[in-house]
Amino acid sequence: MSEGLFRIRRPQDRETAGTWMLLVLIVAAGAGLRFWGLGNIGLHGDEDVMALATRGILETGVPVIPGGMLYPRALPQLYLMALSVSAFGDSEWALRLPSALAGTLMILVGYLLARRFLTVRWSLFFAALIALLPSMIVLSQTARMYVFYVAAIMLLGVAIFRWERTEAPRDWVLALGAYGIALSFHSLAVFASLLFLYPGILKRSRRLLAWGVAGFTTGGLGYKLVADWSSAQYPPLVEAEPGAPGAPPESLAYAAGPLELALGGAFVLLAAAIAWFASRTRPDPASRLWLAAAAALLATAGAAAALVQFHLAWLAWFFGAIFFVRSGRTVLVPAGVGVLLLALLAWHGWATWQAPEVRSLYDFGEALLGWPKPLSYLTFATFAPVAVAAYVLLFLYFAAGFARGRALPDHVLLFLVTVLAPLFIIAVLEDYFIPPRYVVGVLPFFALALLAGAHDVLAGFAGRSRSRLALVHGAAAALLLVAFVSPSELRYNVNPQYADFRHLSDHRGVDHRGAAEYVISRGSPEEDVVIVLDSQPHGYYLPDRMDYYMRSLHAGRNSTVMRDGRLHELYTGTPQIASGEELEKIVRDGDYDEILVVGSGELEKTLARHMGKGIWETMQALGFEQAWIGRDGATPVWRYTRPEATAAAADERGGSEPP
């Protein structure tokens, strides 16, 4: 006889004074890693926007940025940053201080979160893992909202599990408050609202499920209100030029013809026949329910494969196969469906490879995967590929047990609700590029699910001697630590330096600060023209020296607005140069001695796209030369000296120089 859906286990051991002492030491060590070198490098990424909004608070009381817009994101953090700057001075260290504190508190929250699934010792290990994770350290050293957001959704998990245990309405309200805190930092918190469904699904309680749906719905409405208000603060952007360089590639797909559609229909009929035949031979209601779900999923798999949507097809087949076997039927039917899927994959693969649009293996894979593409899984796997591979094996182990009639451990539901479902939804919503920061909130819950799964498997060693059991647990913990904490990544993010710093978004420790210092060292602001390729950081570092922002209007993301008939950068209000012709006109007609073009190491890989419309070619033709390179080895400053100014300088020295 099969068990229920889920097996609930709660650790029964209790903390001692030694537990709290160890936790304090772990938190202190994590704080040291987060504060070590906190102000070493200049602002990077979108830290500069937060810094500009912080200055707005200090000057006007509200986060108004130089471009005139009210910056609507992470308001609690902005006011904490303003408090820090007012206390410690305007510096990168002061701007990042609230993030470092939030990242330190996250370690304590991690321990409380883990206690729902893990023993005291393993919960301490989870806290140590949060303290050492390179991604959590770099978030804690960044003046951006992601560390607050991740800490807040972990706090939401603590509140949800308290409500799951007590089933008290007041604890549901506390959980909703924790969700509101998370949402105030980032709209990505909406994915964490799925946690409200966890208690009702786990306990198969209609009452808890109704409360959970109410919490999830309220969370969705809150997200909509916050997103709409935030969007309303942004003025309309200038539309990108159609067909310009840098446009996201169109999705490739081999078109499904009559044969493919017929095969998809055959899958649907096959699934219906399976359901009808099996329901006649096995009248058990629970069995029929599993079979109906399996038939629907197998039909979905066939239809998706026929339409060249193989990501969706294999997901549906996997869960359909599990449900089919769970209903008590033979594994041969889902295995046969899997063989047919492989045949369809081979057929489509051959036809897709012949398509003229397919020019590389990437194009080939993209065409076969269809929509939604599994980019979110791949992005997430970059955090800890070995740990992801380990959990795949664990998940298959628990899924096989479930197919044979055993209940799933409660931590598997945690994985489904907090990891797999959000990643799948993100894949649906983002079809082109998914930055790591979009999925970093999933990481602590994934780590907890993996540790809980490993702990569950290790429970089978309970009959061994205590010394051997301690050795097994210690070895498992060491392997998990290595799987999550890459020494090279840790080296990049602890005591960061310009030479080797790496951020989640793959930009370097960009030397905007050094570039600004070089510009200031040149003096003569009245005689020089300063053009920047990255307006936002120099709105902080060079607020009174920027004359122009230079970027072409390309198909893709931009931050350009139209004011008084001229292009301006949204965040700083700087006039924009969008083509080589405009740059040439400034060089030809401007009243200046020197033109300094300040580059950015963040644009190292996208410089050609950023400087489209002939800008780079114009700079080369006019004779701009690199005059300075940053400590990151990637941030340049180019210089152009007007020939008349060069001749005048030579006359003052009593000689002449070639222009």
VOGU-3710 file (C-alpha; in Angstrom, 3 decimals, decimal comma):
1> mseglfrirr> 0,000/0,000/0,000  1,398/3,399/-0,939  2,101/6,132/1,590  0,798/9,672/1,469  2,284/12,412/-0,643  4,819/13,845/1,804  6,724/12,685/4,838  7,127/15,409/7,460  10,198/15,311/9,655  11,164/17,875/12,254
11> pqdretagtw> 14,503/17,722/14,085  13,958/17,182/17,784  17,365/18,143/19,175  17,791/21,402/21,064  20,391/24,153/21,167  22,877/24,399/24,007  25,071/27,246/25,168  27,829/25,799/22,991  25,521/25,991/19,961  25,007/29,724/20,387
21> mllvlivaag> 28,723/30,287/20,943  29,552/28,478/17,704  26,878/30,444/15,870  28,335/33,708/17,160  31,772/32,650/15,905  30,351/31,753/12,479  28,542/35,094/12,232  31,704/36,935/13,302  33,774/35,099/10,683  31,178/35,898/8,016
31> aglrfwglgn> 31,199/39,552/9,060  34,983/39,641/8,749  34,817/38,298/5,193  32,188/40,861/4,275  33,925/43,893/5,791  37,413/42,952/4,606  38,254/45,368/1,790  34,706/46,784/1,691  35,884/50,085/0,199  38,804/48,770/-1,855
41> iglhgdedvm> 37,322/49,318/-5,283  35,163/52,038/-6,768  31,480/51,847/-7,571  30,539/49,306/-10,229  27,430/47,956/-11,866  24,350/49,846/-10,703  25,827/50,903/-7,364  26,229/54,359/-8,855  22,463/54,818/-9,274  21,957/53,963/-5,607
51> alatrgilet> 24,712/56,451/-4,714  23,047/59,193/-6,765  19,684/58,503/-5,094  21,398/58,577/-1,694  22,806/62,030/-2,446  19,303/63,086/-3,428  18,011/62,015/-0,008  20,768/63,922/1,779  20,094/67,060/-0,287  16,291/67,047/-0,557
61> gvpvipggml> 14,981/64,325/1,749  13,752/62,176/-1,165  15,709/59,937/-3,595  15,744/62,288/-6,574  18,596/61,599/-8,987  20,341/64,261/-11,144  18,183/63,458/-14,165  15,192/64,708/-12,163  13,518/61,329/-11,631  12,378/59,966/-8,274
71> ypralpqlyl> 14,300/56,700/-7,988  11,683/54,206/-6,751  13,636/51,057/-5,925  14,698/49,643/-2,532  13,632/52,742/-0,611  14,420/51,299/2,863  17,971/50,551/1,761  18,412/54,017/0,238  17,536/55,680/3,527  19,881/53,335/5,405
81> malsvsafgd> 22,641/54,292/2,965  21,881/57,972/3,504  22,117/57,435/7,266  25,464/55,676/6,832  26,861/58,421/4,579  25,717/61,148/6,964  27,502/59,338/9,805  30,717/58,231/8,065  31,110/60,528/5,056  30,461/60,091/1,353
91> sewalrlpsa> 32,559/57,084/0,336  32,180/53,647/-1,211  32,683/52,096/2,245  29,814/54,063/3,769  27,530/53,332/0,817  28,179/49,587/1,181  27,994/49,436/4,971  24,228/48,633/5,129  24,728/45,781/2,650  27,564/44,316/4,721
101> lagtlmilvg> 25,396/44,438/7,841  22,454/42,829/6,034  24,743/40,103/4,698  26,000/39,426/8,206  22,470/39,165/9,640  21,642/36,807/6,778  23,903/34,185/8,389  21,804/34,197/11,572  18,577/34,063/9,553  20,062/31,125/7,638
111> yllarrfltv> 20,513/29,163/10,862  16,882/29,807/11,878  15,696/28,792/8,404  17,666/25,545/8,450  16,302/24,416/11,819  13,009/23,473/10,148  14,769/20,660/8,251  18,171/20,060/9,852  19,635/19,102/13,186  21,576/21,643/15,231
121> rwslffaali> 24,940/20,565/13,825  23,791/20,584/10,229  22,045/23,927/10,755  25,339/25,347/12,002  26,954/23,950/8,870  24,293/25,660/6,735  24,996/28,955/8,508  28,704/28,483/7,826  27,896/27,771/4,182  25,953/31,044/3,901
131> allpsmivls> 28,904/32,820/5,546  31,340/31,396/2,986  29,318/31,416/-0,235  31,170/33,737/-2,648  27,882/34,979/-4,136  26,577/35,981/-0,702  29,862/37,747/0,097  29,863/39,757/-3,126  26,225/40,753/-2,581  27,173/41,912/0,917
141> qtarmyvfyv> 29,954/44,074/-0,532  27,713/45,737/-3,126  25,628/48,859/-2,523  22,654/47,292/-4,242  19,382/45,779/-3,035  20,016/42,094/-3,752  21,530/41,205/-0,382  18,554/42,758/1,403  16,163/40,933/-0,916  17,809/37,529/-0,357
151> aaimllgvai> 17,967/38,008/3,416  14,319/39,089/3,455  13,014/36,066/1,533  15,008/33,814/3,872  13,245/35,600/6,732  9,972/34,939/4,907  10,870/31,240/4,924  11,391/31,349/8,701  7,974/32,998/9,123  6,226/30,545/6,771
161> frwerteapr> 7,626/27,535/8,622  6,507/29,022/11,921  3,002/29,403/10,513  3,191/25,840/9,154  3,936/24,588/12,660  1,413/26,672/14,630  -1,277/27,162/11,934  -2,122/30,413/13,756  -3,570/33,339/11,724  -1,250/35,784/13,518
171> dwvlalgayg> 1,762/33,876/12,166  0,263/34,053/8,677  0,079/37,827/9,125  3,721/37,871/10,253  4,672/35,921/7,126  2,780/38,400/4,973  4,689/41,217/6,681  7,992/39,473/5,939  6,942/39,170/2,308  6,139/42,886/2,235
181> ialsfhslav> 9,641/43,652/3,538  11,179/41,493/0,802  9,017/43,124/-1,869  10,087/46,579/-0,720  13,650/45,651/-1,714  13,042/43,891/-5,020  10,113/42,801/-7,162  11,804/39,393/-7,608  10,380/38,595/-4,168  7,119/37,757/-5,954
191> fasllflypg> 8,539/34,310/-6,739  9,009/33,668/-3,021  5,252/34,146/-2,524  4,929/30,529/-3,708  6,090/29,608/-0,190  2,613/30,474/1,100  1,350/27,320/-0,642  3,874/25,087/1,129  2,002/24,371/4,418  -1,309/23,501/2,761
201> ilkrsrrlla> 0,265/21,209/0,158  2,511/19,533/2,722  -0,236/18,841/5,257  -2,995/18,257/2,656  -5,067/20,800/4,560  -7,781/22,664/2,670  -7,850/25,356/5,337  -4,102/25,986/5,165  -4,207/25,809/1,383  -6,966/28,443/1,328
211> wgvagfttgg> -4,862/30,695/3,575  -1,870/29,969/1,354  -3,746/30,921/-1,804  -4,846/34,118/-0,046  -1,218/34,889/0,849  0,002/34,084/-2,666  -2,747/36,218/-4,221  -2,090/39,105/-1,846  1,591/38,843/-2,674  0,814/38,995/-6,384
221> lgyklvadws> -1,397/42,053/-5,935  1,307/43,718/-3,834  3,834/43,018/-6,558  1,517/44,533/-9,170  1,022/47,700/-7,113  4,737/48,124/-6,430  5,705/47,356/-10,044  3,126/49,776/-11,453  4,157/52,570/-9,090  7,830/51,977/-9,817
231> saqypplvea> 7,281/51,940/-13,580  5,280/55,161/-13,374  8,380/57,014/-12,098  10,305/56,317/-15,311  9,742/58,698/-18,225  9,231/57,211/-21,698  12,502/56,175/-23,311  13,508/56,946/-26,867  12,713/53,924/-28,989  15,688/51,932/-30,187
241> epgapgappe> 16,508/51,953/-33,848  15,030/48,896/-35,586  17,530/46,519/-37,093  20,534/48,168/-35,439  23,467/46,106/-34,133  22,962/44,497/-30,752  19,362/43,371/-31,187  18,508/40,106/-29,437  18,446/37,308/-31,990  15,080/36,070/-33,102
251> slayaagple> 14,128/32,665/-31,729  15,031/29,856/-34,092  12,697/26,958/-34,540  12,123/24,299/-37,139  8,502/24,754/-38,226  6,186/21,846/-37,419  4,585/20,401/-40,544  1,582/18,072/-41,030  3,574/14,981/-40,057  4,696/16,513/-36,784
261> lalggafvll> 1,197/17,705/-35,941  -0,160/14,240/-36,711  2,407/12,688/-34,399  1,423/15,143/-31,669  -2,214/14,190/-32,121  -1,244/10,521/-31,953  0,415/11,165/-28,598  -2,778/12,713/-27,270  -4,892/9,777/-28,496  -2,385/7,318/-27,040
271> aaaiawfasr> -2,561/9,000/-23,648  -6,367/8,962/-23,736  -6,370/5,257/-24,648  -3,989/4,478/-21,790  -6,179/6,334/-19,319  -9,385/4,640/-20,547  -7,955/1,127/-20,607  -6,230/1,340/-17,259  -9,246/2,930/-15,539  -11,293/-0,078/-16,658
281> trpdpasrlw> -8,847/-2,571/-15,217  -8,021/-0,792/-11,947  -11,013/0,832/-10,273  -9,039/2,294/-7,338  -9,889/6,077/-7,295  -6,416/7,162/-6,157  -4,861/5,070/-8,899  -7,145/6,608/-11,515  -6,180/10,088/-10,311  -2,475/9,403/-10,758
291> laaaaallat> -3,166/7,836/-14,119  -5,194/10,805/-15,333  -2,377/13,158/-14,343  0,160/10,904/-16,063  -1,903/10,724/-19,244  -2,274/14,508/-19,365  1,456/15,014/-18,894  2,436/12,387/-21,465  0,027/13,956/-23,948  1,565/17,352/-23,221
301> agaaaalvqf> 5,021/15,879/-23,784  4,030/14,519/-27,177  2,322/17,687/-28,306  5,245/19,846/-27,143  7,753/17,615/-28,931  5,728/17,728/-32,137  5,824/21,523/-31,936  9,612/21,499/-31,319  9,373/22,520/-27,656  11,674/19,861/-26,211
311> hlawlawffg> 12,438/21,587/-22,906  8,748/21,471/-22,024  8,382/18,019/-23,574  11,021/16,347/-21,412  9,807/18,038/-18,232  6,262/16,809/-18,893  7,510/13,322/-19,769  9,605/13,058/-16,591  6,760/13,883/-14,226  4,255/11,935/-16,347
321> aiffvrsgrt> 6,443/8,825/-16,111  6,686/9,154/-12,334  2,916/9,545/-11,963  2,270/6,646/-14,352  4,419/4,247/-12,351  2,942/5,646/-9,110  -0,510/4,563/-10,361  0,693/0,973/-10,239  1,235/0,402/-13,951  4,223/-0,942/-15,762
331> vlvpagvgvl> 7,164/1,272/-16,590  7,104/0,040/-20,186  4,475/2,564/-21,310  6,357/5,752/-20,263  9,556/4,117/-21,499  7,919/3,592/-24,888  6,745/7,209/-24,925  10,315/8,251/-24,103  11,593/6,270/-27,109  9,055/8,029/-29,328
341> llallawhgw> 10,227/11,379/-27,942  13,797/10,439/-28,796  12,678/9,539/-32,307  10,961/12,918/-32,654  14,069/14,615/-31,297  16,216/12,867/-33,899  13,748/13,770/-36,672  13,571/17,421/-35,679  17,310/17,522/-35,051  18,055/16,364/-38,567
351> atwqapevrs> 15,591/18,830/-40,105  16,772/21,698/-37,906  20,420/21,099/-38,762  19,565/21,606/-42,426  17,862/24,965/-41,771  19,876/27,917/-43,174  19,249/29,963/-40,002  21,245/27,457/-37,945  24,895/28,514/-38,075  26,298/27,027/-34,866
361> lydfgeallg> 25,684/24,402/-32,202  24,193/27,160/-30,021  21,643/27,956/-32,729  20,926/24,248/-33,088  20,289/23,758/-29,372  18,224/26,936/-29,148  16,014/25,834/-32,018  15,316/22,401/-30,512  14,737/23,544/-26,931  11,976/25,895/-28,025
371> wpkplsyltf> 10,088/27,981/-25,480  10,614/28,386/-22,636  14,357/27,970/-22,955  16,088/26,495/-19,884  18,425/29,486/-19,609  17,469/30,102/-15,984  18,631/26,595/-15,014  21,926/27,095/-16,813  22,483/30,506/-15,234  21,717/29,111/-11,790
381> atfapvavaa> 24,018/26,126/-12,309  26,990/28,479/-12,724  26,851/29,224/-8,977  27,706/25,651/-7,972  27,706/23,139/-10,865  28,942/20,226/-8,727  26,228/20,851/-6,130  23,585/21,007/-8,873  24,780/17,669/-10,287  24,654/16,159/-6,787
391> yvllflyfaa> 21,102/17,326/-6,238  19,986/15,936/-9,614  21,067/12,498/-8,379  19,301/13,030/-5,043  16,133/14,207/-6,762  16,107/11,148/-9,045  16,548/8,934/-5,975  13,587/10,481/-4,154  11,484/10,548/-7,348  12,115/6,832/-7,910
401> gfargralpd> 10,985/6,100/-4,352  7,860/8,191/-4,903  7,066/6,274/-8,104  7,249/3,036/-6,098  4,714/4,335/-3,572  6,875/5,967/-0,915  6,140/9,464/0,344  8,382/12,316/-0,712  10,452/13,965/2,024  9,182/17,440/2,897
411> hvllflvtvl> 12,423/19,026/1,672  11,637/17,859/-1,875  8,505/20,017/-1,771  10,764/22,846/-0,575  12,894/22,340/-3,691  9,869/22,279/-6,000  8,323/25,435/-4,519  11,422/27,574/-3,953  13,806/26,412/-6,681  12,282/24,558/-9,628
421> aplfiiavle> 9,031/26,547/-9,926  10,691/30,017/-9,745  13,392/29,013/-12,228  10,776/27,693/-14,642  8,668/30,860/-14,345  11,745/33,035/-14,911  12,509/30,963/-18,019  8,983/31,669/-19,257  9,271/35,409/-18,606  12,862/35,943/-19,807
431> dyfippryvv> 13,491/34,314/-23,169  16,847/35,829/-24,137  19,359/36,548/-21,368  19,054/35,844/-17,647  21,656/37,549/-15,418  22,825/35,635/-12,338  21,348/38,280/-10,024  17,849/37,268/-11,218  18,248/33,763/-9,793  20,578/34,326/-6,834
441> gvlpffalal> 17,613/34,406/-4,430  17,041/30,725/-5,177  20,529/29,720/-4,007  20,025/29,560/-0,186  16,877/27,444/-0,569  18,635/25,154/-3,024  21,531/24,732/-0,594  19,064/23,933/2,194  17,233/21,377/0,036  20,522/19,707/-0,887
451> lagahdvlag> 21,723/19,559/2,714  18,358/18,213/3,877  18,412/15,578/1,133  21,955/14,526/1,990  21,036/14,395/5,684  18,034/12,233/4,815  20,191/9,763/2,911  22,803/9,706/5,676  20,072/8,788/8,163  20,337/5,285/6,690
461> fagrsrsrla> 23,694/4,964/8,434  22,056/5,256/11,836  22,818/1,631/12,686  26,562/2,133/12,450  28,855/2,948/15,332  28,865/6,525/16,563  32,471/7,145/15,545  31,898/5,797/12,039  28,665/7,790/11,749  30,491/10,994/12,739
471> lvhgaaaall> 33,136/10,224/10,105  30,490/9,735/7,387  28,704/12,969/8,293  31,984/14,876/8,442  33,072/13,597/5,036  29,673/14,494/3,539  29,850/18,002/4,992  33,351/18,506/3,598  32,256/17,385/0,135  29,231/19,683/0,215
481> lvafvspsel> 31,387/22,606/1,307  33,742/22,049/-1,623  30,756/21,694/-3,976  29,439/25,128/-3,003  32,503/27,192/-2,138  34,987/27,571/-4,965  38,376/28,700/-3,587  39,064/30,729/-6,727  35,721/32,536/-6,491  36,325/33,144/-2,798
491> rynvnpqyad> 39,703/34,654/-3,661  38,069/37,019/-6,152  35,480/38,313/-3,683  37,293/38,455/-0,333  39,379/41,632/0,039  38,522/42,537/-3,590  41,115/44,147/-5,831  40,781/45,797/-9,219  42,885/43,136/-10,903  40,736/40,078/-10,168
501> frhlsdhrgv> 37,368/41,101/-8,719  34,349/39,355/-10,285  30,747/40,369/-9,722  27,591/38,302/-10,234  26,870/40,173/-13,451  30,335/39,233/-14,735  31,665/42,785/-14,728  35,028/43,490/-13,177  36,159/45,787/-10,411  35,894/48,693/-12,807
511> dhrgaaeyvi> 38,190/51,638/-12,103  35,701/54,472/-12,583  37,219/56,189/-9,562  40,717/56,167/-11,074  39,414/57,472/-14,401  37,698/60,347/-12,614  40,875/61,141/-10,682  42,795/61,255/-13,963  40,268/63,669/-15,487  40,422/65,915/-12,431
521> srgspeedvv> 44,212/65,847/-12,504  44,158/67,328/-16,008  42,679/70,538/-14,576  41,251/73,301/-16,805  37,572/72,278/-16,720  36,688/75,382/-18,755  39,008/74,437/-21,628  38,288/70,679/-21,727  35,341/68,640/-22,996  34,660/65,457/-21,023
531> ivldsqphgy> 32,674/62,701/-22,727  31,802/59,546/-20,779  30,679/56,159/-22,036  29,099/55,282/-18,675  27,194/58,261/-17,348  25,917/56,934/-14,032  29,190/56,312/-12,144  30,554/59,669/-13,291  27,382/61,339/-12,152  28,835/60,365/-8,762
541> ylpdrmdyym> 32,561/60,836/-9,423  32,460/63,738/-11,921  29,159/65,500/-11,228  30,426/68,903/-12,421  32,735/67,794/-15,233  30,591/65,656/-17,569  29,699/67,433/-20,790  28,358/64,538/-22,871  27,316/60,924/-22,605  28,205/58,862/-25,702
551> rslhagrnst> 26,243/55,825/-26,775  24,505/54,851/-29,984  20,803/54,115/-30,027  20,732/50,412/-30,774  17,990/47,828/-30,650  18,062/46,704/-27,057  18,103/48,228/-23,624  18,944/51,923/-23,392  18,448/54,778/-20,953  17,833/57,653/-23,342
561> vmrdgrlhel> 15,085/60,260/-23,021  14,159/63,230/-25,208  14,246/66,663/-23,562  13,927/69,994/-25,336  14,416/68,301/-28,675  17,724/66,663/-27,675  18,747/63,219/-26,443  19,723/62,979/-22,758  20,778/60,142/-20,484  17,946/59,247/-18,120
571> ytgtpqiasg> 19,721/59,023/-14,767  22,060/61,995/-14,925  20,392/64,231/-17,519  23,640/64,438/-19,521  23,316/65,379/-23,246  23,912/62,323/-25,418  26,110/61,809/-28,470  24,516/58,994/-30,467  26,553/58,881/-33,689  29,971/59,475/-35,194
581> eelekivrdg> 28,616/62,495/-37,052  27,634/64,180/-33,799  31,067/63,498/-32,310  32,783/64,863/-35,418  30,714/68,048/-35,214  31,794/68,621/-31,600  35,439/68,021/-32,525  35,194/70,380/-35,504  33,128/73,202/-34,018  33,777/73,047/-30,271
591> dydeilvvgs> 35,702/75,608/-28,219  38,145/73,513/-26,211  41,770/72,549/-25,763  41,294/68,825/-25,111  38,529/66,256/-25,436  38,701/63,410/-22,934  36,600/60,303/-23,607  36,242/58,239/-20,437  35,689/54,544/-21,138  34,530/51,738/-18,881
601> gelektlarh> 35,815/48,248/-18,171  32,192/47,129/-17,894  31,879/47,690/-21,637  34,957/45,640/-22,474  32,910/42,909/-24,185  30,218/45,142/-25,694  32,180/48,202/-26,789  31,437/47,754/-30,496  27,697/47,559/-29,825  27,790/50,463/-27,390
611> mgkgiwetmq> 29,696/52,663/-29,848  27,791/51,731/-32,990  26,752/54,244/-35,662  30,393/54,930/-36,551  31,481/56,381/-33,191  34,560/54,200/-32,772  35,522/54,630/-36,422  35,204/58,408/-36,070  37,448/58,418/-32,979  40,094/56,456/-34,863
621> algfeqawig> 39,866/58,648/-37,945  40,214/61,845/-35,909  43,255/60,547/-34,042  41,997/59,966/-30,496  44,750/58,252/-28,521  44,636/56,253/-25,339  46,093/58,450/-22,602  45,369/56,387/-19,499  44,375/52,859/-18,456  42,790/51,941/-15,135
631> rdgatpvwry> 43,995/49,649/-12,409  41,524/47,075/-13,706  43,469/46,952/-16,978  40,244/47,587/-18,897  39,037/51,151/-18,257  40,658/53,581/-20,710  40,631/57,342/-21,166  41,145/58,546/-24,748  42,406/62,044/-25,489  42,126/64,388/-28,450
641> trpeataaaa> 44,032/67,687/-28,434  42,870/70,440/-30,771  45,690/71,238/-33,273  45,490/74,964/-32,496  45,970/74,274/-28,799  48,971/72,033/-29,552  50,576/74,779/-31,688  49,939/77,432/-29,037  51,522/75,240/-26,370  54,546/74,683/-28,598
651> derggsepp> 54,926/78,451/-29,186  54,883/79,067/-25,448  57,784/76,612/-25,102  59,672/78,383/-27,907  59,467/75,590/-30,425  57,055/73,767/-32,659  55,552/70,288/-32,644  53,677/68,436/-35,338  49,932/68,474/-34,763
//
